[in-house]
Amino acid sequence: MDKKLSLFPVSTQIIQDKLTIGGCDVRTLADQHGTPLYLYDRADLDSAAGLYRRFLGESWPGRWSVTYAGKAFLCASIAQWAQGQGFIVDCTGAGEIGIAVSAGLPREHIVVHGVNKSAEDLQAAIAHAGTIVVDNLSELGRLAKLAKSDSLPELWLRFQPGSSVDTHAYTQTGHSSSKFGMSREQILEAVKICRENDLPLKGLHFHQGSQFRDPEPLGDGIDKALDLAKEIGFKDDWHLSPGGGWGIAYHEDDLPQPPLEMYVRFVAENIKAGCKKRGLTLPHLHLEPGRSLVAKAGVAVYRVGTVKQTAGKTWLLIDGGMADNPRHALYGAKYSCLTVEKATGSPTQVVSIGGPFCESGDVLIEQIPLRAVEEDELIAIPVSGAYHLSMASNYNGARRPAVLLLDNGQARVMQSRETTRDLTRRDGPENA
Ligand SMILES: Cc1ncc(COP(=O)(O)O)c(C=O)c1O
């Protein structure tokens, strides 16, 4: 039970056998706000942010920033929370930029990513961002044209080091056949274009993948990026981002969350040593975490609608699934769960937990030991804070769940539940 509970946010308690998070009773929240329901624990968010600040502060002697990868989960409240932590927000494209702007983030708190930025994305980035991370030479050509009429934010070039971290193939991004970033030769060509067009080139970025536990492959990315920095001739006031992607534990059978300190120190020590070896001044160091900041703070709560026996399986069919959390369907991601009441009950059966959507792949958990669960009971799935709602869909007319921020016994709605009206809002006027 302790191992399972450690997957839940720091403030989680079981009081009289009932799950409470952020000082709030989860059953009461589900009854008030409906299910599926997403809960974020403010204390857990703050604690993860504090660890990044602490380890960067302790291990990096120069300037540093944490950039929250908004792709993990972005809404106005989370953007404001990130700004409040002193973090920059990484936005992919005009949509996420729009969310950051609606949250009141100033230019210097917005950095823009994207592998194929549209004209709209570039215009939004120029209007609102402090930094654009340029993915490729075509994009740079477009920016060079735009620079004739607009002044550009600072530019970093996204480098493809030719090596990825050890993770699921779908979340590896640094290998040479990856769609992300530029090779060494392309980066040098990009530098030439920047100089010829007087573009504000300020740094390099690379990201070798997500949900990794072994920092070792970052050493290769760092070495190659520093070689490039030397060739480019970055001197004072230059920026280096080795991306994000530090892994977390999703299930009690996983190894525990690898220590953040190990990752931050590995990056800092390797860049320090690499700069010294090459006679480079230390860059402004940026780390770009998403899931390791917000995943564990999030819990998804579902209501069991049907308990069904099929050949060799007991199914708990719940009211959410791949439409709010596509990660099992996408990557075979493995989750755990607790019942919200009688939470400490000993397992008496093995069940599979499936959603209401018309796909056999709409399963959140394959085979988990659980106590006998009755229809109308609630279950809570931990580590639900990253890449669930940001990848959510309206499949089968699903309405995206409400999202609450829990803080010291108070629950605040960060996002309300979508309504059927939201589903028809974009229909043509002839159908209105
Ligand atoms: C460029 C970039 N930076 C940062 C991240 C954050 O990764 P994670 O949420 O695993 O930390 C991603 C994730 O895909 C990314 O593509």
The ligand as an ORCA input file, in Angstrom:
! r2SCAN-3c Opt
* xyz 0 1
  C      11.222     19.944    -26.848
  C      10.691     19.299    -25.629
  N      11.056     19.776    -24.436
  C      10.585     19.238    -23.292
  C       9.715     18.176    -23.317
  C       9.205     17.656    -22.004
  O       9.340     16.308    -21.811
  P       8.853     15.696    -20.431
  O       7.447     16.098    -20.238
  O       8.990     14.233    -20.592
  O       9.746     16.277    -19.383
  C       9.307     17.631    -24.551
  C       8.383     16.494    -24.600
  O       8.057     15.948    -25.597
  C       9.811     18.212    -25.740
  O       9.449     17.754    -26.918
*
